[in-house]
Amino acid sequence: MDLAHPPQHDDAGCRRHLRPGRHSRLQHRGQDRHDFDLQQRAGRVRPAAGHRLLHGDRTGRRPALRRPRQDRRAGRAGLGLHGGGARLPASRHRDRQPPQRAARYGGCAEERRVTRFLTASDVRRLLQDLVVESRGDFPGQPVVFRIDSREVTLGDGFLALRGSTVDGNDFVSDALARGAGVVITERPASDNGVIQVNDTLAALHELARLWRREQQVRIVGITGSVGKTTTKELTADVLSAAGPTLRNAANWNTEIGVPLTLLGLTSDHRWAVLEMAMRGSGQIRDLARIATPDVGVVTNVGQVHAELLGSLDAIAWAKSELIRELGPDGVAVLNVEDPRVAAMARKAACRVVEYGFRQSAAIRADKVSTHGLDGVTFDLVAEGRSTAVNLKLPGRHNALNAAAAAAVGLTEGLALETVVAALESSVPYRMRRVSGVRGSLILDDSYNASPASMRSALDVLVETEGRHVAVLGDMRELGQYEEDAHLDVGAYAADRADIIVTVGEKGRLIADAAREKGHHAAHAYPTKEDAAADLRKNLRAGDVVLVKASRALALETIVNELEAEP
């Protein structure tokens, strides 16, 4: 494809923070991953405390604050282009030692420096050009922003976001009554701590953009059709081995979640790893202009969102916005196994590091061996060295995700040994294992689905000992590829599952394709309830049940029905 010409598309002082955070999900279980209507964000959604994950703890618990180590290390190794990819200079495989950071806030001496968080006074200062009116004092106490007034506790901030049917501005009084210390709203108010702006979402973006620029932190942006969440988690795990690393929690990867995550940056952070999602062209560009990433990773280009963007070339162009926004000092980390991703190197104004399975990749996963649910082993080839990796995440595809994370870690100056140890310590993020009725095992991968992730999950299923049962449902937003994609998955499942159970209108196509290939135990059910009831009666000891579909189908309800009694 020609990335030079985009395809046609229509779219539109020094204080400590002592308040512990809470972690909850932003996304409701019945929604597609990126189909998050603003009406549910504004005043009525329980937000994940992604901006509280101050040291890369995915549980949301804040570790005890501590004085930063005096021998803190940062920096990144240079990557020179060589042949078909980039070559890591062998002399730079050790963690680099930068100059000490000088004290920056309130005249604090270096030995007395404490962690600095975003405060209410910072909010008023950074938004000064957007303020229509503000009332009261804005103290230097740390603030954590909420987008649901019901989640507000004493001293929190509240962002009154407008939705199509629900308006967060209607909940300002509720937030103030619950103790909000600062409120950003589009309506005039006489209460102390209220900042009136013309557009709350624009104010959030500007606040995040300016706060990010005040932090000495390196940002890693990650996008792609499949695997970006796992790659984000692996990358954050790797970087966390060398210093405090922020990551966006759960699916905080949109125009709301990414800036809210950035507001959680502190003076302690060395890195932030941000997953960036899109449902149309221009959206990743906007996120990149807020976060200004130093490193951009693109995992792949798939059929997800073809319904909205029209074609794979249009999806590739939208994903490449991350790479095109990198400055000359940036690093583009690209999957050489995907031709559309590899082609993005031509649009990069910075160094390019390719990862993959093939010899031309600078960071390579070699001799990959899968072991079902026990994970995958491979040799990580980089810097002219080969090191064995025992990854707990199952599936060949996760070796590729690990190679991407390794590429980022090595680019950022971590030792190869540090990278490998961090990868081996990572735990599975997807495909939750649940004990099922009568000694069965449920593989809950119901969070989302695409053609590529369906095939990867089926590959894990077939490698797991037992009778293989695949419970599959619709894959959404595939546009012109929808029918063929479901038929292809059906044919693929026919060779890997002993029993196929489908749910949904398009899920029926999966069953039809399996039967056409000669499969004699492919069953299509009109409802989830019917499928769950039949499965519950017929499952037996040793059965392994994979449950997977797009988020909109909420197939976790089937998982709940099949789960063994405690």
C-alpha positions as CSV (number, residue, x, y, z in Angstrom):
1,M,0.0,0.0,0.0
2,D,1.1,3.6,-0.5
3,L,1.3,5.3,2.9
4,A,2.3,8.6,1.2
5,H,-1.4,9.0,0.0
6,P,-4.1,8.3,2.6
7,P,-7.2,6.5,1.4
8,Q,-10.4,8.4,1.1
9,H,-12.5,8.3,4.3
10,D,-15.2,10.4,5.8
11,D,-15.0,11.0,9.6
12,A,-15.2,13.5,11.7
13,G,5.3,23.2,46.1
14,C,6.6,19.8,47.4
15,R,3.9,17.7,48.8
16,R,3.1,14.0,49.1
17,H,-0.2,12.5,48.0
18,L,-1.4,10.5,51.0
19,R,-4.8,9.4,49.8
20,P,-4.9,5.8,48.6
21,G,-6.6,5.0,45.3
22,R,-9.3,2.6,44.3
23,H,-9.4,0.6,41.1
24,S,-12.5,-0.1,39.1
25,R,-13.3,-0.5,35.4
26,L,-14.3,2.3,33.1
27,Q,-15.9,0.1,30.6
28,H,-19.3,-1.6,31.2
29,R,-19.3,-5.3,30.6
30,G,-21.9,-5.0,27.8
31,Q,-20.0,-2.7,25.5
32,D,-17.6,-3.3,22.7
33,R,-14.0,-2.4,23.6
34,H,-14.0,1.0,21.9
35,D,-17.7,1.6,21.7
36,F,-17.8,3.7,24.8
37,D,-20.5,6.4,24.4
38,L,-19.8,9.6,26.2
39,Q,-23.2,9.6,27.8
40,Q,-21.9,6.8,30.0
41,R,-18.7,8.7,30.7
42,A,-20.5,11.8,31.9
43,G,-21.6,11.5,35.5
44,R,-22.7,7.9,35.3
45,V,-19.6,5.6,34.8
46,R,-17.4,4.1,37.5
47,P,-13.9,5.1,36.4
48,A,-10.9,2.9,36.6
49,A,-8.2,4.6,38.7
50,G,-5.7,4.2,35.9
51,H,-4.2,7.6,36.8
52,R,-3.5,6.1,40.3
53,L,-1.3,3.4,39.1
54,L,1.7,5.4,40.0
55,H,4.3,2.6,39.9
56,G,2.9,0.2,37.3
57,D,0.8,-1.8,39.8
58,R,-2.1,-3.1,37.6
59,T,-4.2,-3.8,40.8
60,G,-4.6,-0.1,41.5
61,R,-2.9,-0.3,44.9
62,R,-0.4,2.5,45.5
63,P,2.9,1.3,46.9
64,A,4.4,3.1,49.8
65,L,5.9,6.4,48.7
66,R,9.7,6.5,49.1
67,R,12.5,8.8,48.4
68,P,13.8,8.3,44.8
69,R,17.0,6.4,44.6
70,Q,20.1,8.5,44.1
71,D,21.5,6.1,41.5
72,R,18.3,6.2,39.4
73,R,19.1,5.3,35.8
74,A,17.5,6.4,32.6
75,G,18.3,6.9,29.0
76,R,18.1,4.7,25.9
77,A,20.5,2.9,23.7
78,G,21.0,4.1,20.1
79,L,19.7,1.9,17.3
80,G,21.4,2.2,13.9
81,L,19.7,1.1,10.7
82,H,21.3,-1.9,9.2
83,G,20.1,-4.0,6.3
84,G,16.4,-4.8,6.5
85,G,16.0,-3.6,10.0
86,A,17.8,-1.9,12.9
87,R,20.8,-3.1,14.7
88,L,21.4,-2.7,18.4
89,P,25.0,-1.7,19.1
90,A,26.5,-4.5,21.2
91,S,28.3,-2.0,23.4
92,R,25.1,-0.5,24.6
93,H,23.3,-3.5,26.1
94,R,23.9,-2.2,29.7
95,D,21.5,0.2,31.5
96,R,22.8,3.7,30.9
97,Q,23.5,6.2,33.7
98,P,22.2,9.7,33.1
99,P,23.1,12.8,35.0
100,Q,21.2,13.3,38.3
101,R,18.0,15.3,38.0
102,A,18.1,18.7,39.7
103,A,15.5,19.6,42.2
104,R,12.8,21.5,40.3
105,Y,10.0,22.5,42.7
106,G,9.8,25.1,45.4
107,G,13.5,25.4,45.9
108,C,13.7,21.9,47.5
109,A,17.3,20.6,47.8
110,E,18.0,17.4,46.0
111,E,18.4,15.5,49.2
112,R,15.0,16.8,50.4
113,R,13.1,16.2,47.1
114,V,9.7,14.6,47.5
115,T,7.3,13.2,45.0
116,R,5.2,15.8,43.3
117,F,1.6,15.1,42.1
118,L,-0.9,17.1,40.2
119,T,-2.5,19.6,42.5
120,A,-5.6,21.8,42.4
121,S,-3.4,24.9,42.0
122,D,-1.7,23.2,39.1
123,V,-5.0,22.7,37.4
124,R,-6.0,26.4,37.8
125,R,-2.5,27.5,36.6
126,L,-2.4,25.2,33.6
127,L,-5.9,26.0,32.4
128,Q,-5.5,29.7,32.8
129,D,-5.9,30.4,29.0
130,L,-9.2,28.4,28.9
131,V,-10.9,29.7,32.0
132,V,-14.1,31.6,31.6
133,E,-14.5,32.1,35.4
134,S,-13.1,30.5,38.5
135,R,-14.1,30.8,42.1
136,G,-12.4,30.2,45.4
137,D,-8.9,29.1,46.3
138,F,-7.1,26.2,44.7
139,P,-4.7,24.8,47.2
140,G,-1.6,22.8,46.6
141,Q,-3.1,19.5,47.7
142,P,-2.9,16.6,45.2
143,V,-6.0,15.9,43.2
144,V,-7.3,12.8,41.4
145,F,-10.0,13.4,38.8
146,R,-13.2,11.5,38.6
147,I,-15.7,11.5,35.8
148,D,-18.5,10.0,37.9
149,S,-19.8,12.2,40.7
150,R,-20.7,9.1,42.7
151,E,-17.0,8.2,42.9
152,V,-16.0,11.6,44.3
153,T,-14.4,11.7,47.8
154,L,-13.0,14.5,49.8
155,G,-10.5,16.5,47.8
156,D,-11.1,14.8,44.5
157,G,-11.5,16.6,41.2
158,F,-14.6,16.2,39.0
159,L,-14.7,16.6,35.3
160,A,-18.2,17.4,34.0
161,L,-18.2,15.7,30.6
162,R,-21.2,16.0,28.2
163,G,-22.7,13.0,26.6
164,S,-25.5,12.5,24.0
165,T,-28.2,11.9,26.6
166,V,-26.4,12.4,30.0
167,D,-24.6,15.6,30.9
168,G,-22.0,15.6,33.6
169,N,-22.6,19.2,34.2
170,D,-25.9,18.2,35.8
171,F,-23.9,16.4,38.6
172,V,-21.7,19.3,39.7
173,S,-23.7,19.9,42.8
174,D,-23.5,16.2,43.7
175,A,-19.7,16.2,43.3
176,L,-19.4,19.3,45.4
177,A,-21.6,17.8,48.1
178,R,-19.4,14.8,48.2
179,G,-16.3,16.9,48.9
180,A,-14.8,17.7,45.4
181,G,-11.9,20.1,45.8
182,V,-11.9,21.3,42.2
183,V,-14.6,21.0,39.5
184,I,-14.2,21.7,35.8
185,T,-17.6,22.5,34.2
186,E,-19.1,24.3,31.3
187,R,-21.7,26.1,33.4
188,P,-21.3,29.1,35.7
189,A,-21.4,28.3,39.4
190,S,-21.0,30.3,42.6
191,D,-19.3,27.5,44.6
192,N,-15.6,27.6,45.6
193,G,-13.3,25.4,43.6
194,V,-15.2,25.6,40.4
195,I,-13.5,26.3,37.1
196,Q,-15.8,27.2,34.2
197,V,-14.6,26.5,30.7
198,N,-16.2,26.4,27.3
199,D,-15.5,22.8,26.6
200,T,-14.7,20.3,29.4
201,L,-13.2,17.7,27.1
202,A,-10.9,20.2,25.4
203,A,-9.9,21.4,28.9
204,L,-9.0,17.8,29.9
205,H,-6.9,17.4,26.7
206,E,-5.0,20.7,27.3
207,L,-4.5,19.9,31.0
208,A,-3.1,16.5,30.2
209,R,-0.9,17.9,27.4
210,L,0.6,20.6,29.6
211,W,1.1,18.4,32.7
212,R,2.8,15.8,30.6
213,R,5.3,18.4,29.4
214,E,6.2,19.4,32.9
215,Q,7.3,15.9,33.7
216,Q,10.7,14.4,32.9
217,V,9.2,11.2,31.6
218,R,9.5,9.1,28.5
219,I,6.2,8.1,26.9
220,V,5.7,4.8,24.9
221,G,2.6,4.8,22.7
222,I,1.2,1.4,21.5
223,T,-1.5,0.8,18.9
224,G,-2.6,-2.0,16.6
225,S,-5.6,-4.0,15.7
226,V,-4.8,-7.0,17.9
227,G,-2.4,-7.5,20.8
228,K,-2.0,-3.9,21.9
229,T,-3.2,-4.5,25.5
230,T,-1.0,-7.5,26.1
231,T,1.9,-5.6,24.5
232,K,1.2,-2.6,26.7
233,E,1.2,-4.8,29.8
234,L,4.4,-6.6,28.8
235,T,6.2,-3.4,27.9
236,A,5.2,-1.8,31.2
237,D,6.4,-4.9,33.1
238,V,9.7,-4.6,31.4
239,L,10.2,-0.9,32.0
240,S,9.0,-1.3,35.6
241,A,12.0,-3.4,36.3
242,A,14.2,-0.3,35.8
243,G,12.0,2.4,37.3
244,P,8.5,3.7,38.2
245,T,6.3,3.2,35.2
246,L,2.7,4.4,34.6
247,R,0.3,2.4,32.4
248,N,-3.3,3.0,31.4
249,A,-5.5,0.7,33.3
250,A,-8.0,-1.7,31.6
251,N,-9.3,-0.1,28.4
252,W,-8.4,3.5,29.3
253,N,-7.1,4.0,25.7
254,T,-9.5,6.6,24.3
255,E,-9.8,10.4,24.2
256,I,-10.9,10.2,27.8
257,G,-8.8,7.5,29.3
258,V,-5.4,8.5,27.8
259,P,-5.4,12.1,29.2
260,L,-6.8,11.0,32.5
261,T,-3.9,8.5,32.7
262,L,-1.4,11.3,32.0
263,L,-2.8,13.3,34.9
264,G,-1.5,10.5,37.1
265,L,2.1,11.3,36.2
266,T,4.3,12.3,39.1
267,S,7.9,13.6,39.4
268,D,8.9,10.0,40.2
269,H,7.9,8.4,36.9
270,R,10.5,7.5,34.4
271,W,8.2,6.0,31.8
272,A,4.5,5.9,30.9
273,V,3.2,3.2,28.6
274,L,0.0,4.2,26.9
275,E,-2.3,2.0,24.8
276,M,-4.0,4.1,22.1
277,A,-7.2,3.0,20.4
278,M,-9.1,4.5,17.6
279,R,-12.5,4.2,15.8
280,G,-11.7,6.6,13.0
281,S,-8.9,8.5,11.3
282,G,-7.4,11.4,13.2
283,Q,-8.0,9.9,16.7
284,I,-4.6,8.4,17.3
285,R,-3.0,11.6,15.9
286,D,-4.9,13.6,18.5
287,L,-3.9,11.3,21.3
288,A,-0.3,11.4,20.2
289,R,-0.4,15.2,20.2
290,I,-1.5,15.2,23.8
291,A,1.0,12.6,25.0
292,T,3.9,13.4,22.6
293,P,5.3,9.8,22.7
294,D,9.1,9.2,22.5
295,V,8.5,5.6,21.3
296,G,5.7,4.4,19.1
297,V,4.8,0.7,18.7
298,V,2.4,-0.7,16.1
299,T,1.6,-4.4,16.5
300,N,-0.5,-5.1,13.4
301,V,-3.2,-4.0,11.0
302,G,-6.4,-6.2,11.0
303,Q,-10.0,-6.1,10.0
304,V,-11.3,-4.6,13.3
305,H,-13.1,-1.3,12.6
306,A,-13.4,-1.9,8.8
307,E,-17.1,-1.2,9.3
308,L,-16.1,2.4,10.3
309,L,-13.0,2.9,8.1
310,G,-13.9,0.9,5.1
311,S,-10.7,-0.9,4.2
312,L,-7.5,-2.4,5.5
313,D,-5.5,0.4,3.9
314,A,-7.6,3.0,5.7
315,I,-7.1,1.2,9.0
316,A,-3.3,1.1,8.3
317,W,-3.3,4.8,7.6
318,A,-5.1,5.6,10.9
319,K,-2.7,3.3,12.9
320,S,0.3,5.0,11.2
321,E,-0.7,8.3,12.7
322,L,1.3,7.3,15.8
323,I,4.5,6.8,13.8
324,R,4.0,10.0,11.7
325,E,3.6,12.0,15.0
326,L,7.0,10.9,16.3
327,G,9.7,13.5,16.3
328,P,13.2,13.1,14.9
329,D,14.5,11.9,18.3
330,G,11.8,9.3,18.5
331,V,11.9,5.5,17.9
332,A,9.3,3.6,15.8
333,V,9.0,0.0,16.8
334,L,7.3,-2.0,14.0
335,N,6.2,-5.5,13.5
336,V,8.0,-6.7,10.4
337,E,5.7,-9.7,10.1
338,D,2.8,-7.4,9.0
339,P,3.5,-5.8,5.5
340,R,1.3,-2.8,6.2
341,V,3.1,-2.2,9.5
342,A,6.5,-2.7,8.0
343,A,5.6,-0.1,5.3
344,M,5.1,2.5,8.0
345,A,8.9,2.8,8.2
346,R,8.8,4.9,5.1
347,K,6.7,7.5,6.9
348,A,8.9,7.6,10.0
349,A,11.0,10.7,10.6
350,C,13.0,8.9,13.2
351,R,14.9,5.7,13.8
352,V,13.0,2.4,13.1
353,V,13.4,-0.8,15.1
354,E,11.8,-3.9,13.5
355,Y,10.7,-6.9,15.6
356,G,9.3,-10.3,14.5
357,F,10.2,-13.9,13.7
358,R,12.2,-13.4,10.5
359,Q,16.0,-12.9,10.2
360,S,15.8,-9.3,9.1
361,A,14.2,-8.2,12.5
362,A,16.5,-6.4,14.9
363,I,14.7,-8.0,17.8
364,R,13.7,-11.5,16.9
365,A,11.7,-14.3,18.6
366,D,13.4,-17.5,17.3
367,K,12.8,-21.2,17.9
368,V,9.3,-20.6,19.2
369,S,7.7,-23.6,21.0
370,T,4.2,-23.4,22.4
371,H,3.1,-25.4,25.5
372,G,-0.6,-24.9,25.7
373,L,-1.7,-23.0,28.9
374,D,1.8,-23.4,30.3
375,G,3.0,-20.7,28.0
376,V,5.6,-20.4,25.2
377,T,9.4,-20.6,25.1
378,F,11.6,-19.0,22.5
379,D,15.1,-17.5,22.0
380,L,15.2,-13.7,22.1
381,V,17.8,-12.6,19.6
382,A,19.1,-9.1,20.0
383,E,22.4,-7.2,20.2
384,G,24.1,-10.1,18.6
385,R,23.1,-12.4,21.4
386,S,20.5,-15.1,21.9
387,T,18.8,-15.6,25.3
388,A,16.2,-18.2,26.2
389,V,12.8,-16.9,27.4
390,N,10.2,-18.9,29.2
391,L,7.0,-16.8,28.9
392,K,4.0,-17.6,31.0
393,L,1.6,-16.2,28.4
394,P,0.2,-18.9,26.1
395,G,0.3,-18.8,22.3
396,R,2.8,-18.2,19.6
397,H,1.4,-14.7,19.1
398,N,2.5,-13.7,22.6
399,A,6.1,-14.4,21.6
400,L,5.7,-11.7,19.1
401,N,4.1,-9.4,21.7
402,A,7.1,-10.1,24.0
403,A,9.5,-9.3,21.2
404,A,7.8,-5.9,20.9
405,A,8.2,-5.2,24.6
406,A,11.8,-6.3,24.5
407,A,12.5,-3.9,21.6
408,V,11.1,-1.0,23.7
409,G,13.1,-2.1,26.8
410,L,16.4,-2.4,24.9
411,T,15.7,0.9,23.0
412,E,15.3,2.5,26.4
413,G,18.7,1.3,27.6
414,L,17.8,-1.7,29.7
415,A,20.1,-4.7,29.8
416,L,19.0,-7.8,27.9
417,E,19.1,-9.8,31.1
418,T,16.8,-7.3,32.8
419,V,14.4,-7.5,29.9
420,V,14.3,-11.3,29.9
421,A,13.8,-11.5,33.6
422,A,10.9,-9.0,33.4
423,L,9.2,-10.9,30.6
424,E,9.5,-14.2,32.4
425,S,7.9,-12.6,35.5
426,S,4.8,-11.4,33.5
427,V,1.5,-13.2,34.1
428,P,-1.3,-13.8,31.7
429,Y,-3.6,-10.8,31.2
430,R,-6.2,-12.4,29.0
431,M,-7.8,-15.8,28.8
432,R,-8.8,-16.2,32.5
433,R,-8.9,-19.8,33.7
434,V,-12.1,-20.7,35.6
435,S,-13.0,-24.0,37.2
436,G,-16.2,-25.3,35.5
437,V,-19.0,-27.6,36.4
438,R,-18.2,-31.3,36.8
439,G,-14.4,-30.8,36.6
440,S,-14.3,-28.9,33.4
441,L,-12.0,-26.0,32.7
442,I,-13.3,-22.7,31.2
443,L,-11.0,-20.4,29.3
444,D,-12.7,-17.0,29.6
445,D,-11.5,-15.0,26.6
446,S,-14.9,-13.2,26.3
447,Y,-13.4,-9.7,26.5
448,N,-13.3,-9.2,22.8
449,A,-12.7,-10.9,19.5
450,S,-11.3,-10.4,16.0
451,P,-10.4,-12.9,13.3
452,A,-6.8,-13.0,14.3
453,S,-7.4,-13.3,18.0
454,M,-10.0,-16.0,17.4
455,R,-7.4,-18.1,15.6
456,S,-4.8,-17.5,18.3
457,A,-7.3,-18.6,21.0
458,L,-8.2,-21.7,19.1
459,D,-4.5,-22.6,18.7
460,V,-4.2,-22.4,22.5
461,L,-7.3,-24.6,23.0
462,V,-6.1,-27.4,20.7
463,E,-2.8,-27.6,22.6
464,T,-4.6,-28.0,26.0
465,E,-5.3,-31.6,27.1
466,G,-8.9,-32.6,27.2
467,R,-12.0,-32.6,25.0
468,H,-12.0,-29.2,23.2
469,V,-15.2,-27.1,23.3
470,A,-15.2,-23.8,21.4
471,V,-18.0,-21.4,22.4
472,L,-17.8,-18.6,19.8
473,G,-19.9,-15.6,19.0
474,D,-20.1,-12.6,16.6
475,M,-17.1,-10.5,15.7
476,R,-18.2,-6.9,15.3
477,E,-17.2,-3.9,13.2
478,L,-15.6,-6.0,10.3
479,G,-17.5,-4.2,7.6
480,Q,-17.0,-5.7,4.1
481,Y,-15.0,-8.5,5.6
482,E,-17.7,-9.7,8.0
483,E,-19.1,-12.7,6.3
484,D,-15.8,-14.1,5.0
485,A,-14.2,-13.6,8.4
486,H,-16.8,-15.6,10.2
487,L,-16.7,-18.4,7.6
488,D,-12.9,-18.5,7.8
489,V,-13.0,-18.8,11.6
490,G,-15.6,-21.6,11.3
491,A,-13.3,-23.6,9.0
492,Y,-10.4,-23.0,11.3
493,A,-12.4,-24.1,14.4
494,A,-13.4,-27.3,12.6
495,D,-9.9,-28.6,12.7
496,R,-9.3,-27.6,16.4
497,A,-12.5,-28.1,18.4
498,D,-14.3,-31.3,19.2
499,I,-17.5,-29.4,19.9
500,I,-18.4,-26.0,18.4
501,V,-21.2,-23.9,20.0
502,T,-22.1,-20.6,18.5
503,V,-24.2,-17.6,19.6
504,G,-25.4,-14.7,17.6
505,E,-26.5,-13.9,14.1
506,K,-23.0,-14.0,12.6
507,G,-21.9,-16.8,15.0
508,R,-24.3,-19.0,13.0
509,L,-21.9,-18.5,10.0
510,I,-19.1,-20.0,12.1
511,A,-21.2,-23.2,12.7
512,D,-22.3,-23.4,9.1
513,A,-18.7,-23.2,7.8
514,A,-17.6,-25.9,10.3
515,R,-20.4,-28.2,9.2
516,E,-19.5,-27.6,5.6
517,K,-16.0,-28.8,6.4
518,G,-17.4,-32.0,7.8
519,H,-17.6,-31.2,11.5
520,H,-20.5,-33.2,13.1
521,A,-20.8,-31.4,16.4
522,A,-21.3,-27.7,15.5
523,H,-24.4,-26.2,17.1
524,A,-25.8,-22.7,16.6
525,Y,-28.0,-21.3,19.4
526,P,-30.3,-18.4,19.2
527,T,-29.5,-17.0,22.7
528,K,-26.7,-17.2,25.2
529,E,-29.1,-18.7,27.7
530,D,-29.9,-21.6,25.5
531,A,-26.3,-22.3,24.8
532,A,-25.3,-22.0,28.5
533,A,-28.2,-24.4,29.6
534,D,-27.2,-27.1,27.0
535,L,-23.5,-26.8,27.9
536,R,-24.2,-27.0,31.6
537,K,-26.0,-30.3,31.1
538,N,-23.4,-31.9,28.8
539,L,-20.0,-30.8,30.1
540,R,-17.9,-33.5,31.7
541,A,-14.7,-33.9,33.6
542,G,-11.6,-33.0,31.5
543,D,-13.5,-30.7,29.0
544,V,-11.7,-27.5,28.1
545,V,-14.1,-24.8,27.1
546,L,-13.0,-21.7,25.2
547,V,-15.5,-18.7,25.4
548,K,-14.8,-15.9,22.9
549,A,-16.7,-13.2,21.1
550,S,-16.9,-9.4,20.6
551,R,-17.5,-7.4,23.8
552,A,-21.1,-6.5,22.7
553,L,-22.2,-10.1,23.2
554,A,-21.1,-10.2,26.8
555,L,-20.4,-13.9,26.7
556,E,-19.1,-13.7,30.3
557,T,-22.7,-14.5,31.2
558,I,-22.1,-18.0,29.8
559,V,-18.9,-18.3,31.8
560,N,-20.8,-17.4,35.0
561,E,-23.4,-20.1,34.2
562,L,-20.7,-22.7,33.7
563,E,-18.5,-21.8,36.7
564,A,-18.3,-24.5,39.4
565,E,-20.0,-23.8,42.7
566,P,-17.4,-22.5,45.3
